[in-house]
Amino acid sequence: MKFIVSSGSLLKHLQQISGVINANTVLPILEDFLFEIQDKKLSVVATDLETVMRVQMDIESKANGKVCIPAKILLDSLKNISDQPLTFNIDKNYGVEITSDNGKYKVMGENPDNFPKEPAADDTTGFTMTSSALVTAINKTLFAVSNDDLRPAMTGVYFELQKDGVQFVATDAHRLVRYKRTDAKSPKTDTFIVPKKPLNLLKNALPDNDDEITISYNSNHLFVSHGDVKMICRLIDARFPDYKVVIPTDNPYKLIVNKNDFQSALRRVSVFSNKSTNQVALSISGSELQMAAQDIDFSFEGNERMNCQYDGEDLQIAFNAKFLIEMLNAADTDEVKVELSTPTKAGIIKPSEQGEGEDLLMLVMPLMLNT
């Protein structure tokens, strides 16, 4: 089997899917890319048994065939070859010879029949949304996903499909993000949980534009396809917590602050906070917001104050500064609105204005105040 491909184009396509491959895999074949040639089209597949990604590209080739090629050495060599046509020659023992303008490289491939088969898309339900809508939804929720493997339901983003839109929810029990798009519709009401890793890979592989992508799912897997890129991942088989009960319905106090000023002040003050809690206490009265952090063990202390618009009784409440900083990143407006009630009830953060067809709500649990 022999084919000719542009080195730059091949590298670009392989980098889109190389993130699937784990560093320490159970099966050696999972360290390989599967190359499949069919009618002058090359499909390259990478998998870790949970997630499968496939890219397709045009090549010059007279014959069809397939081979597994070790991913790391192939990527490392392509990164150092300037953009030029490469000729791949594969012999019957799966030896791979790569010829460039002024070099020849050999690597031992593996039998493609040992490569895991990808799951079949049986009994799927599908819907479409724009690529940028999905990328935005992933960016706005992924940071709140839990890393606690003992609570598998929280280690992914909860997709809530409705006839009038799609909701994406993520929580780690300390904070929660709910993001809704009304410009994507689903044929039926349904829910499933998508793990963190495939969403991270999708976010990097999809363009941030208005291209239409197709999303379909069955009871076990999610299938996403956009142009030459396809991804399949196993869904998390667990029940997502009933997040609606934790969202306070009435937080009477409203605080409006400049997002960048608030974020910068939190960054500066949190340097002096206790490293295990990152606690920053907010004292709000009138049109002034005071932030204070301290680490008693080291006698560190940091205080700042800034202007704000506040409608409510004087309040002192403490939060994890790291959480607040990450949540403020998800708001795309100059100002953010914080809704509060008592020092022990969750605070709600929203952008001052919502974009068309989108609705973002972020919730953060307070910390016990150090008196």
C-alpha positions as CSV (number, residue, x, y, z in Angstrom):
1,M,0.0,0.0,0.0
2,K,1.3,3.4,-0.9
3,F,0.0,6.9,-0.6
4,I,1.2,10.6,-0.9
5,V,0.1,13.3,1.5
6,S,1.0,16.8,2.4
7,S,3.1,16.8,5.7
8,G,1.5,20.0,7.0
9,S,-2.0,18.9,6.3
10,L,-1.4,15.5,7.9
11,L,0.1,17.1,11.0
12,K,-2.8,19.5,11.4
13,H,-5.4,16.7,11.1
14,L,-3.5,14.4,13.5
15,Q,-3.2,17.2,16.1
16,Q,-6.9,17.5,16.1
17,I,-7.4,14.0,17.4
18,S,-4.1,13.2,19.2
19,G,-5.5,14.4,22.5
20,V,-7.6,11.2,22.7
21,I,-4.6,9.0,23.1
22,N,-3.6,8.5,26.8
23,A,0.0,8.4,27.9
24,N,-0.3,5.1,29.8
25,T,-2.7,2.8,28.0
26,V,-3.8,-0.7,28.8
27,L,-3.4,-1.9,25.3
28,P,-0.3,-1.0,23.2
29,I,-2.4,-0.7,20.1
30,L,-4.2,2.3,21.7
31,E,-0.9,4.3,21.3
32,D,-1.4,4.1,17.5
33,F,-3.4,6.0,14.9
34,L,-5.5,3.8,12.6
35,F,-4.9,4.9,9.0
36,E,-7.7,3.7,6.6
37,I,-7.6,4.5,2.8
38,Q,-10.8,4.2,0.8
39,D,-11.2,5.8,-2.7
40,K,-8.4,8.4,-2.3
41,K,-9.7,9.5,1.1
42,L,-7.6,8.9,4.2
43,S,-9.4,8.4,7.5
44,V,-7.3,8.6,10.7
45,V,-8.8,7.2,13.9
46,A,-7.6,7.6,17.6
47,T,-9.3,6.0,20.6
48,D,-8.9,5.4,24.3
49,L,-11.9,2.9,24.3
50,E,-14.1,5.6,25.8
51,T,-13.8,8.3,23.1
52,V,-13.1,7.8,19.4
53,M,-12.1,10.6,17.1
54,R,-11.9,10.4,13.3
55,V,-10.6,12.9,10.7
56,Q,-10.7,12.6,7.0
57,M,-8.5,14.1,4.3
58,D,-7.8,13.8,0.6
59,I,-4.6,12.0,-0.6
60,E,-3.1,10.5,-3.7
61,S,-3.4,6.8,-3.7
62,K,-4.1,3.9,-6.1
63,A,-5.0,1.2,-3.6
64,N,-7.2,0.9,-0.6
65,G,-5.9,-0.5,2.7
66,K,-5.2,0.1,6.4
67,V,-2.4,0.1,8.9
68,C,-1.8,1.2,12.5
69,I,1.1,3.7,13.0
70,P,2.5,4.6,16.5
71,A,1.2,8.1,17.2
72,K,4.0,9.7,19.2
73,I,6.9,9.1,16.8
74,L,4.7,10.1,13.8
75,L,3.7,13.4,15.4
76,D,7.3,14.1,16.6
77,S,8.7,13.6,13.1
78,L,6.0,15.6,11.3
79,K,6.5,18.6,13.6
80,N,10.1,18.8,12.4
81,I,9.4,18.3,8.6
82,S,8.8,21.4,6.6
83,D,5.5,21.4,4.5
84,Q,6.1,19.1,1.6
85,P,4.6,15.9,0.0
86,L,5.4,12.7,1.9
87,T,5.2,9.3,0.4
88,F,4.1,6.5,2.7
89,N,5.0,2.9,1.7
90,I,3.6,0.1,3.8
91,D,4.8,-3.5,3.2
92,K,2.9,-6.7,4.0
93,N,4.4,-6.9,7.5
94,Y,3.1,-3.4,8.3
95,G,6.6,-1.8,8.1
96,V,6.1,1.9,7.2
97,E,8.6,3.8,5.1
98,I,8.1,7.6,4.9
99,T,10.0,9.4,2.1
100,S,10.4,13.2,2.1
101,D,12.4,15.5,-0.3
102,N,15.7,14.7,1.3
103,G,15.1,11.9,3.9
104,K,13.8,8.4,4.5
105,Y,12.3,7.3,7.8
106,K,11.2,3.8,8.9
107,V,8.8,2.8,11.7
108,M,7.1,-0.5,12.5
109,G,3.3,-0.4,12.2
110,E,0.8,-2.9,13.6
111,N,-1.9,-5.1,12.4
112,P,-5.1,-2.9,11.9
113,D,-7.4,-5.8,12.7
114,N,-6.3,-5.5,16.4
115,F,-7.5,-1.9,16.5
116,P,-10.8,-1.6,18.6
117,K,-14.0,-1.3,16.5
118,E,-15.9,2.0,17.0
119,P,-19.4,1.8,18.4
120,A,-22.3,1.7,15.9
121,A,-24.7,4.6,15.7
122,D,-27.9,2.5,16.3
123,D,-31.2,3.9,17.4
124,T,-29.9,7.5,17.6
125,T,-31.9,10.7,18.0
126,G,-30.3,13.7,16.4
127,F,-30.4,17.5,16.3
128,T,-28.2,20.3,14.9
129,M,-26.7,23.5,16.4
130,T,-24.0,25.9,15.3
131,S,-20.4,25.1,16.1
132,S,-19.9,28.3,18.0
133,A,-23.0,27.6,20.1
134,L,-21.6,24.3,21.3
135,V,-18.1,25.7,21.8
136,T,-19.5,28.5,23.9
137,A,-21.6,26.1,25.9
138,I,-18.6,24.0,26.6
139,N,-16.4,27.0,27.6
140,K,-19.1,28.3,29.9
141,T,-19.7,25.1,31.8
142,L,-16.6,22.9,31.7
143,F,-14.7,24.7,34.5
144,A,-17.4,23.8,37.0
145,V,-17.3,20.1,36.4
146,S,-16.2,18.0,39.3
147,N,-12.9,15.9,39.4
148,D,-14.3,13.6,42.1
149,D,-14.5,10.1,40.6
150,L,-16.5,9.0,43.6
151,R,-19.4,11.1,42.2
152,P,-19.3,10.1,38.5
153,A,-22.5,12.0,37.6
154,M,-20.7,15.3,38.4
155,T,-17.6,14.5,36.3
156,G,-19.4,15.6,33.1
157,V,-21.7,18.2,31.6
158,Y,-25.4,17.5,31.9
159,F,-27.2,18.0,28.5
160,E,-30.9,18.8,29.0
161,L,-32.7,18.7,25.7
162,Q,-36.1,20.4,25.3
163,K,-38.3,21.4,22.4
164,D,-37.6,25.1,23.0
165,G,-33.8,24.8,23.6
166,V,-30.9,23.0,25.1
167,Q,-29.5,23.4,28.6
168,F,-26.0,22.6,29.7
169,V,-25.4,22.2,33.5
170,A,-22.2,21.5,35.4
171,T,-21.6,21.4,39.1
172,D,-19.0,20.2,41.6
173,A,-21.2,20.7,44.7
174,H,-19.6,24.0,45.5
175,R,-20.7,25.9,42.4
176,L,-23.1,25.4,39.6
177,V,-23.4,26.7,36.0
178,R,-26.6,26.5,33.9
179,Y,-26.3,27.7,30.4
180,K,-29.3,27.7,28.0
181,R,-29.4,28.1,24.2
182,T,-32.8,28.7,22.6
183,D,-31.3,28.7,19.1
184,A,-30.9,24.9,19.2
185,K,-33.9,22.7,19.3
186,S,-34.3,19.0,20.0
187,P,-37.0,16.7,18.5
188,K,-37.7,15.3,22.0
189,T,-37.1,16.0,25.7
190,D,-34.1,14.0,26.9
191,T,-31.1,14.2,29.2
192,F,-27.6,12.7,29.2
193,I,-24.2,13.4,30.8
194,V,-21.1,13.9,28.6
195,P,-17.6,13.3,30.2
196,K,-15.1,16.1,30.5
197,K,-12.3,14.8,28.3
198,P,-14.3,14.5,25.0
199,L,-15.8,17.9,25.5
200,N,-12.3,19.4,26.0
201,L,-11.3,17.7,22.7
202,L,-14.4,18.9,20.9
203,K,-13.8,22.5,22.0
204,N,-10.3,22.4,20.4
205,A,-11.4,20.6,17.3
206,L,-14.5,22.6,16.4
207,P,-14.3,26.1,14.7
208,D,-15.9,29.0,16.6
209,N,-18.2,29.9,13.7
210,D,-21.7,29.4,12.4
211,D,-21.0,26.0,10.7
212,E,-23.8,23.5,11.4
213,I,-22.8,20.5,13.4
214,T,-24.8,17.3,13.9
215,I,-25.2,15.9,17.3
216,S,-26.9,12.5,17.8
217,Y,-27.0,10.1,20.8
218,N,-28.4,6.8,21.9
219,S,-28.6,5.2,25.4
220,N,-24.8,4.7,25.6
221,H,-23.0,7.1,23.2
222,L,-22.8,10.6,21.8
223,F,-21.9,11.2,18.2
224,V,-20.8,14.6,17.0
225,S,-19.8,15.4,13.4
226,H,-18.6,18.5,11.7
227,G,-17.1,18.4,8.2
228,D,-14.1,16.0,8.3
229,V,-14.1,15.6,12.0
230,K,-16.2,13.0,13.9
231,M,-16.3,12.1,17.5
232,I,-17.9,9.3,19.5
233,C,-17.9,9.1,23.2
234,R,-19.4,7.0,25.9
235,L,-21.9,8.8,28.1
236,I,-21.7,8.7,31.9
237,D,-24.1,6.1,33.2
238,A,-25.3,7.9,36.4
239,R,-28.1,10.1,37.6
240,F,-27.3,13.8,37.6
241,P,-28.3,15.5,41.0
242,D,-31.5,17.5,41.0
243,Y,-29.8,20.8,40.6
244,K,-33.0,22.9,40.4
245,V,-33.6,22.6,44.2
246,V,-30.4,24.3,45.0
247,I,-31.0,27.4,42.9
248,P,-32.5,30.1,45.3
249,T,-35.7,31.5,43.9
250,D,-35.5,34.7,45.8
251,N,-32.3,36.5,46.4
252,P,-33.5,40.0,47.2
253,Y,-30.1,41.9,47.4
254,K,-28.6,43.0,44.1
255,L,-25.0,43.9,43.6
256,I,-23.7,45.3,40.3
257,V,-19.9,45.5,39.8
258,N,-17.5,46.1,36.9
259,K,-16.4,42.6,36.0
260,N,-12.7,43.3,35.2
261,D,-12.2,45.5,38.2
262,F,-13.8,42.9,40.5
263,Q,-11.8,40.1,39.0
264,S,-8.5,42.0,39.2
265,A,-9.1,42.9,42.9
266,L,-10.0,39.3,43.7
267,R,-6.8,38.1,42.1
268,R,-4.7,40.6,44.1
269,V,-6.5,40.0,47.5
270,S,-6.6,36.2,47.1
271,V,-2.8,36.1,47.1
272,F,-3.0,36.7,50.9
273,S,-5.8,34.1,51.5
274,N,-5.5,30.7,53.1
275,K,-4.3,28.4,50.4
276,S,-6.7,25.5,51.2
277,T,-9.9,27.6,51.2
278,N,-8.9,30.7,49.0
279,Q,-11.4,32.5,51.2
280,V,-12.2,36.2,50.5
281,A,-14.8,38.0,52.6
282,L,-17.0,40.6,50.9
283,S,-18.4,43.4,53.0
284,I,-21.0,45.4,51.1
285,S,-22.6,48.6,52.3
286,G,-24.0,51.4,50.3
287,S,-22.0,51.8,47.1
288,E,-18.8,50.3,48.5
289,L,-17.6,46.7,48.3
290,Q,-14.7,45.7,50.5
291,M,-12.7,42.5,50.0
292,A,-10.6,41.0,52.7
293,A,-8.4,37.9,52.9
294,Q,-6.1,36.5,55.5
295,D,-3.9,33.6,56.3
296,I,-3.6,33.4,60.1
297,D,-0.9,30.8,60.0
298,F,1.5,33.2,58.2
299,S,0.0,36.5,59.3
300,F,-0.8,37.4,55.7
301,E,-3.5,40.0,55.1
302,G,-4.9,41.7,52.1
303,N,-7.8,44.3,51.8
304,E,-9.2,46.3,48.9
305,R,-12.3,48.3,48.3
306,M,-14.1,49.3,45.1
307,N,-17.2,51.1,44.0
308,C,-20.4,49.1,43.2
309,Q,-24.1,49.6,42.9
310,Y,-25.9,47.8,45.7
311,D,-29.5,47.5,46.5
312,G,-30.0,45.7,49.9
313,E,-29.1,45.6,53.5
314,D,-25.4,45.7,54.6
315,L,-24.0,42.2,54.2
316,Q,-20.8,40.3,54.9
317,I,-20.3,37.0,53.0
318,A,-17.3,34.9,52.1
319,F,-16.6,32.9,49.0
320,N,-13.7,30.9,47.4
321,A,-11.9,33.6,45.4
322,K,-10.7,31.0,42.8
323,F,-14.2,30.0,42.1
324,L,-15.4,33.6,41.7
325,I,-12.5,34.4,39.3
326,E,-13.3,31.4,37.1
327,M,-17.0,32.2,37.1
328,L,-16.4,35.8,36.1
329,N,-14.5,34.5,33.1
330,A,-17.7,33.0,31.8
331,A,-19.5,36.3,31.7
332,D,-18.9,38.2,28.5
333,T,-20.3,41.6,29.7
334,D,-18.5,44.6,31.2
335,E,-20.6,44.4,34.4
336,V,-22.0,41.4,36.3
337,K,-25.0,41.2,38.6
338,V,-24.6,39.3,41.9
339,E,-27.8,38.3,43.7
340,L,-27.5,37.6,47.4
341,S,-29.6,37.0,50.5
342,T,-27.9,35.8,53.7
343,P,-24.3,34.9,54.5
344,T,-25.2,31.2,54.4
345,K,-27.2,31.1,51.2
346,A,-25.8,30.6,47.7
347,G,-25.0,33.7,45.7
348,I,-26.1,33.9,42.0
349,I,-23.9,35.6,39.4
350,K,-25.2,36.6,36.0
351,P,-23.9,38.8,33.1
352,S,-25.6,42.2,33.3
353,E,-27.1,41.5,29.8
354,Q,-27.7,38.1,28.2
355,G,-26.8,37.5,24.5
356,E,-29.6,36.8,22.1
357,G,-30.9,33.2,22.5
358,E,-28.7,32.5,25.5
359,D,-29.2,32.5,29.3
360,L,-26.4,32.0,31.8
361,L,-26.8,31.5,35.5
362,M,-23.9,30.7,37.9
363,L,-24.3,29.8,41.5
364,V,-21.6,29.7,44.2
365,M,-21.9,28.4,47.8
366,P,-20.6,30.7,50.5
367,L,-17.9,29.7,53.0
368,M,-18.1,30.1,56.8
369,L,-16.9,33.5,57.8
370,N,-13.7,33.6,59.9
371,T,-14.9,35.8,62.8
